[in-house]
Amino acid sequence: MGKVRVPRLETERLVLRRWEKKDAVQLYEYARNPHVGLPAGWKPHDSVRESRMIIDRLFRTNVTWALVDRVTGRVIGSIGLEPDKFRTNIRSRELGYSLAEEYWGRGLMTEAARRVIRYSFEEMKLEALMIRTGSGNHRSQSVIGKCGFAFEGTLRRASRIFDGTVRDARVYSMLREEYEERCAAELVEETEDPAAPVE
């Protein structure tokens, strides 16, 4: 599979850019942590070489961004869009992400996810966006809720992860019209003057 176009995106605290092979060291620094990979069902990285392979074979063949801390310039996470295996014949993608543990609890993944959601609907012109997470992955569920995804249900025995464990998956989605309604509501909130007299 060939390389795909990954545009540079920015948020208040992050730069989202294409992964480069030279990022392997910084990817390994956070991806070797079992607290990062295990809740999402992927194996902690064993070496910089493995991280480099993940960048080349997975990140650079999908629409996947490296999350870069604006202040330090350090790669602290990943966010990407993969094909939606559950929906056919419509424009839909699956959102996935990971973040270095020392950056948890700051709202950074919610910030990144909202920017990618915007890109998905406004630039890629998607009809739907979905996301799956394990029942015990409460941090991911928090991000999903803050971003406005709707819970569809639990897919029982959804996948067998690297260690042979079979896991259920909580499935969420956002439709284009739901994204547009949310944007319109936020615009109204921003333009309303709370100090204006009520007649």
C-alpha positions in Angstrom: 0.0 0.0 0.0 1.3 3.4 -0.9 1.8 6.4 1.3 -1.2 8.7 1.9 -1.5 12.4 2.2 -1.6 13.6 5.8 -2.0 17.4 6.1 -0.5 19.4 8.9 -3.2 20.4 11.4 -2.8 22.6 14.5 -4.6 23.2 17.8 -3.9 25.5 20.7 -1.3 23.2 22.3 -0.5 20.7 19.6 0.8 20.2 16.0 -0.6 17.2 14.2 1.8 16.2 11.4 2.8 13.2 9.3 4.9 10.5 11.0 8.5 10.3 9.9 10.8 7.3 10.5 13.0 9.5 12.7 10.1 9.7 15.2 10.7 6.0 16.1 12.7 6.8 19.2 10.0 9.1 20.7 7.2 6.7 19.7 9.1 3.9 21.5 9.5 6.1 24.6 5.8 6.1 25.2 4.5 3.0 23.3 6.6 0.7 25.4 4.5 1.6 28.4 1.9 -1.1 29.0 -0.5 1.5 30.5 -0.7 3.0 27.0 -1.1 0.0 24.8 -2.9 -2.6 26.9 -6.2 -0.7 27.4 -6.4 -0.3 23.6 -5.5 -3.9 23.0 -2.2 -3.5 21.4 1.2 -4.9 22.5 3.7 -2.5 24.1 6.6 -1.9 21.8 9.7 -4.0 22.4 12.2 -1.9 20.6 12.9 1.2 18.5 13.1 -1.1 15.5 9.5 -2.3 16.1 8.3 1.3 16.5 10.0 2.2 13.2 8.2 -0.7 11.6 4.8 0.4 13.0 5.4 3.9 11.6 6.3 2.6 8.1 3.7 -0.2 7.8 0.8 1.3 9.7 1.0 5.0 10.4 2.4 6.0 7.0 -0.1 3.9 5.0 -3.2 5.4 6.8 -4.2 8.9 7.6 -2.3 9.0 10.9 -0.9 12.0 12.6 2.0 12.3 15.1 0.9 14.5 18.0 3.6 17.0 18.8 3.7 19.2 21.9 4.0 22.8 20.7 6.2 23.8 23.7 8.8 21.0 23.6 8.5 19.7 20.0 8.2 16.2 21.4 6.1 13.5 19.8 3.6 12.6 22.6 0.9 10.5 20.8 -0.8 9.4 17.7 -4.3 9.9 16.2 -5.6 8.5 12.9 -8.4 7.4 10.6 -8.6 3.9 9.4 -11.2 2.2 7.1 -14.5 1.6 8.9 -14.9 -2.2 8.7 -18.5 -2.1 9.7 -19.9 0.3 7.1 -19.8 -0.3 3.4 -20.6 1.9 0.4 -20.6 5.1 2.5 -17.8 7.5 3.3 -16.9 6.5 6.9 -13.7 6.0 8.9 -12.7 4.7 12.3 -11.0 7.1 14.7 -8.2 5.8 16.9 -5.6 7.4 19.2 -2.9 7.0 21.9 -1.1 9.4 24.2 2.0 9.2 26.4 1.0 8.6 30.0 2.6 11.7 31.4 0.3 13.8 29.3 -2.9 12.2 30.5 -5.5 14.3 32.3 -4.8 17.6 30.4 -7.5 17.4 27.8 -5.0 17.1 25.0 -6.5 14.0 23.3 -10.0 15.7 23.3 -8.4 18.7 21.7 -6.7 16.6 19.0 -9.8 14.5 18.4 -12.0 17.5 17.9 -9.6 18.8 15.3 -9.5 15.5 13.4 -13.3 15.2 13.6 -13.5 18.7 12.0 -11.1 17.6 9.3 -13.0 14.4 8.7 -16.3 16.1 8.0 -15.2 19.4 6.5 -12.3 18.3 4.4 -12.7 14.6 3.8 -16.5 15.0 3.5 -17.2 11.9 5.5 -20.8 10.8 6.1 -19.9 9.0 9.4 -17.1 8.5 11.9 -17.0 5.6 14.3 -14.8 4.6 17.2 -14.5 1.5 19.3 -13.1 1.0 22.8 -12.8 -1.6 25.4 -15.4 -1.7 28.2 -12.7 -0.9 30.8 -11.0 1.9 28.9 -12.6 4.7 30.8 -10.2 7.4 29.7 -11.0 6.8 26.0 -14.7 6.7 26.8 -14.3 10.1 28.5 -12.8 11.6 25.3 -15.5 10.0 23.2 -18.2 11.5 25.3 -16.6 15.0 25.3 -16.4 14.9 21.5 -20.1 14.1 21.2 -20.2 10.6 19.8 -23.4 8.5 20.2 -23.2 5.1 21.9 -24.4 2.4 19.5 -24.0 -0.7 21.6 -21.5 -3.4 22.7 -20.1 -5.7 20.1 -19.6 -8.9 22.1 -16.4 -10.9 21.5 -15.3 -8.3 19.1 -11.6 -9.2 18.8 -8.8 -11.4 20.0 -5.9 -9.2 21.0 -2.2 -10.0 20.8 -2.1 -12.1 24.0 -5.0 -14.3 23.0 -7.6 -12.4 25.2 -11.0 -12.0 23.6 -12.6 -8.6 24.3 -15.9 -6.9 23.8 -16.0 -3.5 22.2 -18.1 -0.5 22.9 -19.0 1.1 19.6 -19.8 4.8 19.1 -20.5 6.9 16.0 -21.1 10.4 14.8 -23.0 11.2 11.6 -22.4 14.2 9.4 -25.7 15.8 10.4 -24.9 15.4 14.1 -21.6 17.1 13.6 -23.3 19.9 11.8 -25.9 20.3 14.5 -23.3 20.4 17.2 -21.3 23.0 15.3 -24.4 25.1 14.9 -25.3 24.9 18.6 -21.8 25.9 19.6 -21.9 28.9 17.2 -25.2 30.0 18.8 -23.6 29.7 22.3 -20.6 31.8 21.2 -22.7 34.6 19.6 -25.3 34.9 22.4 -24.6 37.8 24.7 -25.4 36.6 28.3 -25.5 40.2 29.5 -28.2 41.2 27.0 -31.5 42.1 28.7 -34.4 39.6 28.4 -37.5 41.1 26.9 
